[in-house]
Amino acid sequence: MELFEQPLPDFLEEYLHSLERKGRRNSTIRRYRYDLVDFSMWLRTFHQSIDFTSFSQLTPSQLQEYIRFLHIERHYSERTLKRIMTVLNQVYRYYMSLNRTKNNPMKEVVLPTTGDSGYVDTDFLLEEECEQLLKTVVSLDDLTENQLRARDLLIDRNLIIAHLFMSYGLTLQELCGLSMKDVSFEQNELIAKSAYGIRTVLLEPDHKKILFSYYKTVPAPVRPRLNSDDPLFVAFDFQRQTYRWSYEVDRPKRLSEIAVQKMIRLEVQRAGLRKGISAQHMRRTCVIKAIKNDRSIDQLRTQFGMKSDLTLKRYFDYTEKQAFTS
């Protein structure tokens, strides 16, 4: 499904309908929809619910974080950032005109400048945060009764997902795109694929064991078939307490990026860590560790599938700033 075809929360659909009533062109509405779908996916990832209440309670700093994310991670141009800021500003103004909210936090959000394009400490995880998160993933603390029933099936899955981000720097896209033909349990290898290319990831023996243990927890009738196009990570049905099957393609249902983001958010919350930690924080932390271990630029490009020199420069600038201030 294309991004602009993804469903929007009702309050954003209502705003788009108001544009139709005003006679805005279809091309304009499609562009607004694309921006708002992207925004709602971010909102779901970092703020659990995507209803009007959560939207109206966003702070200027949280919205600034979103614009900064688009600037640094997506490399959006100044023109694109201005357009997205305008769209969000207009949504708030619309609901202010209906007296459904009194505040427009977008008024305080500023366009990032070149000086804002560098990484800061909060873009990474501290070593103790990594340890606490991994410790929480394997614990049973603060789980609901329904979550406890499924925990034996999900501990190894969640643990290896966390390791693939933290220890190997996989992107969310790479992880969710893994199929069984990309896995070699005998060679301790994964083949990670993204829009930027293909790279081989060598797993430590202990991590391979966790991955294989997860694989064996999937019941045989819905277990991904070795050396096939079946997904490595399978979606889970909490109501039926089993993994899902996609009858349309006759294979296990692939775990979605949104489901992984939700899992991370819940584990971060359970660990008592700061709000907003994501797969990207874990990947960035892995890259920084590699730089501190004196990996060359060519090694970094190969290891993490990086194509943009600008992205690498941001990492090196951050490590130099750290060395200067320490």
Secondary structure, DSSP 8 states (H G I E B T S, - for coil): --GGGS---HHHHHHHHHHHHTT--HHHHHHHHHHHHHHHHHHHHHHS--SHHHHHT--HHHHHHHHHHHHHTS---HHHHHHHHHHHHHHHHHHHHTTS-S--GGGG-----GGG-S--GGGS--HHHHHHHHHHHT--TT--HHHHHHHHHHHHHHHHHHHHHHTT---HHHHHT-BGGGEETTTTEEEEEETTEEEEEE--HHHHHHHHHHHHHS-GGG---TTSSSBSSB-EETTTTEE-EETTTTEE-B--HHHHHHHHHHHHHHHT--TT--HHHHHHHHHHHHHHTT--HHHHHHHHT---HHHHHHHHHHHHHHHHH-
